Amino acid sequence: MIYSPLRGSRRQRGIDKMNISAGRPVDASPIERGVHGVGYRPDIDGLRSVAVLSVVIFHAFPTVLPSGFIGVDIFFVISGFLISTILLENLDRGRFSLLDFYGRRARRIFPALAIVLAAAAAFGWLALLPEEYKELGKHIAGGAGFVSNLVLWKESGYFDSTAEMKPLLHLWSLGIEEQFYIVWPAILWATFRFRLPKLPVILLFAALSFIANFFTVHADPVATFYSPLTRIWELLIGAALAQALIEGRNDRPSFFGATANWLSASKLTAVAGAILIGVALVRLSPASTFPGWRALLPTVGAALLILSAPANWFNAKLLAFRPMVWVGLISFPLYLWHWPLLAFARVIQGDTPNVAIRSAAVVVSVALAAATFLLVEKNIRRKWKSRAVTMALIWIVGVVGIAGYSIYLISGVPTRAGVVKDAKILEQLEGTTWKYTTNDICKASYPPGYRNFCYQNREGSPTMILLGDSYANALVAGLVTNPATKNEVILSYGSCDPSDSTDNPEIRPQCETQNKIIADAASIRYAIIETKWPRFDTAGRLVDLFTGIAAYDTPWSPRYRDGLDRRISFLESKGIKVFVFGPKPEIDYEPKYCFARPFKEPAKDCQLAEAGVQEQQRELSAVLKDVLAKHPNVTLFDPNQLFCRDGLCSLKSPDGLPMLRDKVHYSQYGSDLAIGRFVKQAQDEGFFN
């Protein structure tokens, strides 16, 4: 579940990536006339169109252009170039005003952003379920506060939802850009104030950021992707280019200025830039480790295209081609609109929408972007330039952000007319994180290094321990309410493969801590083992539950069998009665799509053929049979009896409620039913009476 962003679908790089707030020079307003010293450059708007179309195509039709996410990197360079040119020239002339700078940024970004955030909130009110609307509210607040990248960074991990289902995921890059512009003017001011060499200072910061990016992209790809510290080098490439061109306009240009002039005049500069971007578009994919060094391809390519003189053939004939320029002019609102439309379609459909729906979403986003640009952005830039307008925009974005955070605080407004009628169903669809994940009793009693789970239902030494992962934690809901088990002191701590066969350095300490708790707590009488049981093929290889693709070439089932045998032996050596919850039917979609929702009848049925379920579980069942043959006192509970009858397995209860709260975890109701059936079996064996 970790990190949709970087690893596509698994990285989903979905990530979907980009920000074009940079300052589109529209109609050559005075601010843009300083750029390159030559006035408005339509070829830069053409480059914007390359960037935004790459991203839109990637998001709408990922198999057509799987490398389209590099559009955001192109925009970072454009932004760094344009904004730094403005800052450097105004500082050089002694007329820089921080308030004026941020006022211009607000008038450039806030109109379209406020409209899109408000529209997302309004549509979400009508179309989203409470859990979905709650997450959207948080992202609205993050977008309004320009901290979306930090919010998404914090979300990434075990409990993260699919990136493609987050309508405001794309605002991560706007956060990085605006965080950069909070500090960048001050750094440039200090450079002028203390008469430091400007280009070396820029290159120093760029080098430090790139080095951090290069060395962390493998160790922590999520942090590298979302952290401004590992992405600002892309904006600083544009800043370095801006300073080099400014130095090139001096009567006695510096070495870098002279080099910039020479490259600008060369017709090969644009060709080289286009080749680098072309290589990135052809060679990269969501599976590529990114950003890392590979981000040099689109960023250096974009810098070379900007460096190339506007009169050069490539810039004048291709980038400055009128349709390209027009798309560039609407690039910011187009970027803001396209992803929410695609994401909302995915949420409602419950899967990737068909080509017709995705195509319609793109067409609508272009229309909305054009309307936003023509009716709102142009008027604010040309007519409504007063400080009062700026303050009004800031106030509007603030109000929208507060509204979003309020939606988050009140759990997605479950009293809305469109969802309140299904409240009994929806309260079961809590998602992976729920009230039994952690609590203060557990955190005060056990080591703080737990992975994801630390819950104990009451004070005292534990009498029952749940061993496994989130699957085991899902049983807490039923255990703490069942009359036969609710008086036990139940502990769910950490996340550890119950076979204790993992070499994962993050999970190993969890297993060791669990074993220490068991060794130290003589009070423990019962252990329940429940986990994301592995699936094996006939060769004993570990395979994906739904695709059947092998994760390793070598057999894994013998190692798993032996590890589970050792773990049970350890538990029994402490006099602990062991219960094993076997595998249950699972689906590869969210159960919420098995129920009607606003604008959509049930898209799925939450049913599986019992023969298919048994086939999936066959090899694992053989492993469990071998282990339990050595431990005749262990009780195996088969959850399939709860779901399957007459050859069909249903993940809906007989009274129509969801048995799972997401793809794989019991809902509160499902946990109650499972524990009820389990307790009856245990009582027949003489336990919990």
PyMOL commands that set and color helices and strands:
alter all, ss='L'
color gray80, all
select helices_A, chain A and resi 12-15+30-33+35-37+42-60+68-93+98-127+130-144+148-155+163-165+169-193+198-216+221-226+228-230+232-248+255-265+268-283+292-307+313-319+322-329+331-349+355-382+387-409+417-420+423-426+440-445+470-473+476-479+508-520+557-573+591-594+610-629+640-643+668-684
alter helices_A, ss='H'
color red, helices_A
select strands_A, chain A and resi 7-8+11+454-456+464-468+490-493+526-530+535-536+542-543+577-581+607-609+635-637+644-645+648-650
alter strands_A, ss='S'
color yellow, strands_A
deselect
rebuild
show_as cartoon
